[in-house]
Amino acid sequence: LSPDGQKTCNVLILGVGFLFIFTAFTTCGNVAQTVVKSLQNDTFSGSGYHSLGIIYGVFSFANLLAPTVVAVVGPKITMFLSGLLYSGYIAVFIVPSTWSFYLTSVLIGIGAAMLWTAQGHFLVENSDASTINRNTGMFWALLQCSMLFGNLYIYFDWNGRTEISGRGYSTVVNIIITSYMMMKSRSVPLPPPYCSAGLELSFYSGVYGTCVGATAQFGDSAKGLIGISGIVVGIGEIVGGGLFGLLCQNNRFRRTSVVFLGMVVHFVAIYLIFLNIPDDAPVVFNTSTQSQPFLTPSVSIALLCSFLLGLGDSCFNTQLYSILGCVYAEHSTPAFAIFKFIQSVFAAAAFFYSGALLLKWQLLVMVLLGFAGTLCFFVVERMQSFSVDLQDY
């Protein structure tokens, strides 16, 4: 293979690896709360929301150490070891106990930080300015196939390389200093998009499916709709990753256009969810919903919202990966660690409040942060364009 061909092959292998890992993890994460609710076991008192909250809480703070680990160990070994930790979380569902459920949640949070930071480093290492959008699209489409396969299982089951060559003390110090300086930088107002991505992650991966499964008006088929909803979210992610990652050329006009489209799509989905799903759907535990939504709950609208959530999320994430790969090509490891740190803090917070906050307030928070995130993305694109123009001049 030519050097470019080898890099493309590396990205494909990366995507397939994530496909296998997250097919299993998505299957567990999407049904965690629903399964826990259905357990009739006096010795088990865990919460699916709390488990996911612990995962993303540990994930966020472990990201502070992840760039150092990736620089010392290397991205390939880091991803391999992290994959083993994911296996532990999945295995605990075979014989669940409260202590093992929460312990493996902590371990997978650590593994996730290492895995995603190493993945960002590896993806940028195998891309350049002309291929970052294409490679991001390929990776994202393959990754999101995990939602399709994982949720197919849910449905049918319910129904019958290093960035710094030196690896000593100076490497660790340099990585930490770089991460700290990047977080202080006023020239990179990206935290709001990171925050929005975190809320979206928690909502489509754990909360929305639970809401659909708790909607009394869907009757006996409600639990089975959790899997179908996840499949449709996955289809939306795949369509978005393929369309906006593979077909769009890497230019700033299209990148901002895709992000704007993602905001609009999300707002449409949020409005329809507000109208179609009962307000108490996230907070009921042992019973089905009691409140009545504005519309008679419709399975078709619920699944349309699933597709729009996936499509909108892929719009945001493919373009965030693309701009991070362009702006921070020389410091990809700390850049992706900061992204995942902020995203995970907000995802963890969202999982913890999801079981106590009515649906309309959760949707309102998503709208406000989604709008702020889109505006900040436009500012970063404008600043990047201005910087390129000055260099050309």
Salt bridges, closest charged atoms under 4 A:
GLU125 OE2 - HIS121 NE2 3.55
GLU125 OE2 - ARG161 NE 2.71
GLU163 OE1 - HIS121 ND1 3.45
GLU200 OE1 - HIS266 NE2 3.16
ASP279 OD2 - LYS360 NZ 3.96
GLU381 OE2 - ARG255 NE 2.90
